[in-house]
Amino acid sequence: MPLEPSVSHPAKRGRIVLAVTFITTILMYGVWYGYSVFLVTFLREFGWSRSLVSGAFSTFVMVHGLLGPVIGWLLRWYGPRRLTIAGALLMGAAMFLMAETTQWWHLYLAFGILAAVAMSLAGWIPSVVLVGGWFPNRYGTAIGIMGSGIGLSIFALIPLAQLLIDTFGWRWAYRILAVAVVGWVLPATLCLVRDPPPIDQPKVGGAFSKHGERGGSRVGYWTLAGAVRTWQFWGVAGVYFTGNFVTQMLLIHQVAYLVDHGVPVMIAAALGGAVGLVSIGGKIGWGALSDRTTRPLAYGLAFTFVAASIGGLVLAGWYPTSYFPHLYAVLIGIGYAAMAPLLPAVAHDLFAGPGFSMIFSAIYTVGGLGLATGTWSAGLIFDASGSYAGALWLGLAMAVLSPLLMWSVAPRRAAGRG
């Protein structure tokens, strides 16, 4: 799509797109991570089991993840701008329906399915394709800046959601957030966002055909069919699965864990918001570091913080009135922040080209399965044992395995190109 005369320079248009997508990310992911405080409200109001309530979130991320290949196909045909507009409208409708929940299946339908479809259309995959397309030479840094909107969302919207619940009730909290999402995303995307310019077809390894198969006489680009036959594809998918398993398990259950151990609910929600605040700098910092050094180095350092955060959460449970809850928030905020810029960047390093949206969407689908499994299993373990201890040990194992997989699959060279 040609640029308007008023914004003719590609660099200027790219900065505008990045700024708009940053704010859109804040609002869309407020629905995602705000569920951690609504989870506590549902437990109290309806008396449902923890696995039932967390199962709605697991359904959400499962549907969201499984839609990855579909989103990749839609991106090839319609572009990220149109998908974002459709996703914003659907998210508004889903949140109004969530406000009418009276039975568990209402929650699963409105949040677990409809909101998941909306998030797929206007969430991470279209945003990565959109922003990354405008900044191919500073990929990790640009995705880190855009992804820091998730951190700001956690910082601002988790406490805001709790404040809205306390002030107006949880039903009106969902309605107010729905108006905010549609009120920004729809006009801003229509007026300010444009799809990125076409990219050249990068040559793959010097010995791949246009179908991504070795031994072809013509040099072409990666396709999904070719990528899935490589161990690199499944290695990156494994990093996504294990990393999402532990980080999302912690982020979704952290408020409930802290409240269970004597931390007041508003303080627990504020600490959840502090995680997002800390992660803002982390997302930008890890992305920039990975562009200047290597992706495995940055990811390995980040997951040292993730592993340490699990110990911090245990100490927070033992000493809820100490500074350990704050220490946990800092550690997990720094560590989990690396997920946003580094995983798309590694996938881009390996599979850049016209087929990237399809390939990354498929990798993201596997990561979504890890997210769903981690969140649901923590609730299941709690219901069976009355404690999160088993879930935390499982999360620690994933926190160790994830960077090992990253070291095995990511390029060792310095990642920066620009």
FIMI-929333 format. One line per field, with one value per residue (C-alpha): x, y, z. Coordinates in steps of 0.02 Angstrom, whole numbers, plus 50000, padded with zeros to 5 digits. Last residue first. Layout:
FIMI-929333
x: c(X_...)
y: c(Y_...)
z: c(Z_...)
***
This chain:
FIMI-929333
x: c(51091_51105_51116_51114_51295_51334_51285_51125_50982_50945_51047_51069_50882_50844_50956_50871_50701_50754_50802_50643_50542_50612_50575_50394_50374_50440_50320_50172_50211_50215_50054_49957_49789_49851_49726_49648_49819_49890_49742_49760_49946_49910_49789_49911_50060_49963_49883_50048_50137_50001_50017_50201_50158_50040_50174_50286_50146_50115_50301_50305_50150_50206_50383_50334_50383_50556_50647_50657_50809_50843_50656_50620_50759_50687_50509_50572_50688_50575_50427_50504_50644_50522_50497_50660_50654_50473_50496_50640_50563_50394_50478_50580_50421_50340_50502_50498_50416_50233_50204_50352_50330_50228_50349_50492_50409_50384_50567_50621_50514_50589_50764_50717_50645_50799_50915_50794_50846_51031_51001_50891_51020_51161_51055_51001_51178_51271_51213_51038_51013_51059_50934_50793_50841_50843_50680_50587_50673_50638_50452_50465_50489_50325_50234_50292_50240_50062_50060_50127_49980_49860_49938_49924_49740_49709_49791_49941_49902_49970_49816_49817_49995_49955_49795_49889_50031_49921_49913_50090_50172_50091_50123_50310_50332_50236_50273_50459_50437_50325_50416_50584_50510_50442_50617_50686_50545_50584_50772_50753_50698_50553_50430_50525_50504_50315_50303_50397_50572_50641_50717_50878_50844_50926_50846_50954_50877_50693_50619_50485_50573_50721_50854_51041_51116_51063_50899_50896_50796_50640_50639_50513_50350_50312_50234_50045_49981_49925_49872_49689_49606_49719_49694_49505_49476_49609_49567_49379_49369_49486_49424_49241_49279_49375_49221_49109_49227_49236_49047_49030_49169_49088_49091_49219_49306_49301_49361_49505_49550_49548_49655_49779_49795_49782_49931_50079_50019_49979_50145_50231_50127_50174_50354_50318_50321_50488_50558_50491_50583_50745_50744_50710_50827_50869_50695_50607_50443_50407_50449_50313_50174_50228_50256_50091_49994_50067_50048_49869_49735_49666_49727_49662_49491_49487_49536_49403_49272_49331_49389_49321_49143_49118_49217_49143_48965_49007_49040_48867_48814_48922_48843_49002_49091_48967_49019_49199_49169_49086_49232_49355_49263_49278_49462_49500_49420_49525_49683_49653_49633_49799_49896_49881_49736_49802_49966_49903_49751_49865_49968_49810_49747_49915_49907_49726_49785_49873_49725_49611_49731_49763_49578_49543_49683_49603_49436_49527_49593_49413_49377_49547_49520_49352_49196_49125_49030_49072_49236_49318_49254_49331_49500_49502_49453_49618_49724_49611_49686_49833_49740_49613_49750_49842_49730_49744_49932_49962_49857_49965_50126_50043_50008_50187_50264_50154_50203_50387_50372_50286_50430_50557_50460_50460_50300_50191_50089_50100_50011_50111_50076_50000)
y: c(49862_49674_49631_49447_49416_49239_49086_49053_48984_48797_48714_48868_48900_48721_48743_48910_48822_48669_48764_48868_48713_48619_48769_48770_48588_48627_48775_48668_48540_48674_48762_48686_48608_48444_48396_48567_48650_48526_48556_48745_48734_48610_48731_48877_48773_48674_48827_48919_48767_48740_48923_48896_48758_48877_49012_48900_48878_49065_49096_48983_49058_49237_49196_49132_49291_49283_49258_49079_49063_49240_49277_49131_49193_49368_49309_49214_49352_49505_49447_49304_49411_49502_49342_49373_49555_49552_49383_49450_49618_49546_49411_49542_49639_49485_49458_49630_49565_49553_49392_49300_49115_49146_49282_49159_49037_49178_49227_49047_49048_49217_49143_49026_49172_49279_49145_49139_49312_49272_49120_49220_49357_49234_49125_49275_49334_49499_49665_49619_49509_49654_49768_49641_49603_49788_49834_49689_49713_49898_49865_49707_49804_49895_49734_49645_49800_49772_49600_49683_49803_49656_49574_49739_49752_49571_49586_49467_49325_49169_49130_49311_49290_49129_49199_49352_49246_49120_49203_49272_49117_48993_49115_49115_48928_48854_48999_48966_48778_48790_48934_48850_48690_48783_48854_48676_48610_48733_48710_48521_48545_48462_48591_48727_48654_48638_48809_48889_48960_49053_49020_48959_48851_48685_48602_48492_48537_48576_48745_48743_48879_48763_48764_48754_48925_48922_49011_49162_49307_49354_49542_49625_49709_49871_49857_49868_50041_50106_50286_50315_50144_50075_50226_50230_50046_50019_50164_50164_49976_49936_50074_50028_49846_49899_49991_49842_49721_49832_49849_49663_49657_49781_49971_50029_49870_49792_49953_49963_49780_49813_49968_49867_49741_49878_49987_49875_49725_49837_49926_49758_49710_49876_49822_49704_49848_49908_49732_49696_49851_49805_49625_49670_49814_49786_49724_49872_49903_49719_49680_49799_49723_49541_49549_49640_49515_49371_49454_49514_49585_49432_49305_49412_49419_49230_49209_49334_49230_49059_49055_49226_49222_49035_48976_49113_49071_48888_48925_48998_49178_49278_49437_49542_49412_49453_49635_49577_49467_49608_49725_49588_49557_49739_49745_49584_49643_49802_49706_49582_49723_49801_49636_49595_49521_49373_49325_49381_49268_49117_49159_49187_49015_48939_49023_48979_48836_48958_49071_48922_48849_49018_49048_48868_48881_49042_48954_48810_48932_48950_48763_48716_48839_48764_48873_48963_49085_49252_49215_49108_49223_49375_49290_49244_49423_49476_49357_49387_49560_49476_49437_49579_49705_49621_49705_49876_49886_49803_49936_50068_49991_49959_50145_50192_50060_50111_50293_50247_50145_50288_50402_50276_50248_50434_50489_50528_50677_50613_50452_50293_50169_50000)
z: c(50558_50558_50742_50790_50838_50787_50887_50789_50896_50910_51048_51157_51151_51204_51355_51390_51402_51504_51662_51674_51628_51777_51889_51828_51877_52051_52061_52008_52142_52277_52223_52368_52410_52337_52201_52175_52176_52051_51935_51945_51907_51767_51684_51675_51619_51490_51412_51397_51330_51200_51151_51119_50997_50907_50906_50805_50678_50672_50650_50498_50417_50446_50389_50217_50127_50203_50368_50433_50547_50604_50603_50719_50833_50832_50864_51017_51078_51084_51192_51290_51362_51477_51578_51670_51719_51777_51861_51966_52009_52061_52166_52258_52294_52370_52469_52548_52706_52755_52657_52735_52694_52537_52480_52509_52389_52263_52275_52244_52087_52041_52040_51898_51798_51836_51768_51625_51570_51568_51459_51341_51316_51286_51171_51063_51031_51059_50989_50929_51082_51196_51109_51129_51309_51352_51268_51347_51514_51523_51511_51616_51777_51753_51708_51864_51963_51901_51980_52137_52130_52113_52266_52360_52312_52365_52535_52552_52670_52586_52482_52420_52359_52267_52190_52127_52058_51968_51796_51793_51866_51748_51607_51641_51669_51523_51406_51415_51395_51242_51157_51178_51109_50958_50928_50932_50825_50686_50706_50689_50510_50418_50486_50393_50220_50230_50312_50168_50171_50022_49853_49771_49620_49586_49734_49845_50008_50021_50067_49933_49833_49825_49958_49930_49962_50143_50108_49995_50057_49959_49960_50073_50027_50122_50295_50317_50361_50530_50565_50521_50524_50660_50772_50743_50787_50920_51033_51063_51036_51180_51297_51270_51313_51469_51532_51498_51587_51741_51734_51763_51893_52010_51996_52124_52184_52010_51929_52053_52020_51833_51858_51962_51819_51686_51730_51765_51664_51516_51534_51522_51371_51292_51315_51170_51046_51111_51115_50940_50878_50967_50909_50729_50705_50521_50471_50554_50460_50431_50611_50669_50564_50568_50757_50784_50677_50780_50951_50957_50844_50755_50882_51025_50944_50921_51104_51159_51069_51130_51312_51358_51292_51275_51426_51535_51482_51514_51697_51721_51765_51644_51574_51585_51479_51340_51342_51338_51186_51088_51120_51074_50909_50858_50904_50812_50650_50651_50693_50551_50426_50478_50487_50302_50205_50105_50187_50356_50339_50312_50466_50567_50517_50565_50737_50776_50885_50999_51032_51055_51182_51262_51293_51342_51471_51534_51553_51637_51768_51828_51825_51899_52041_52085_52068_52219_52109_52186_52274_52141_52004_52090_52112_51926_51882_51958_51852_51701_51687_51601_51440_51437_51475_51333_51207_51286_51306_51138_51052_51133_51066_50897_50879_50924_50810_50664_50688_50697_50537_50448_50493_50432_50271_50227_50141_50291_50229_50050_50102_50090_49953_50000)
***
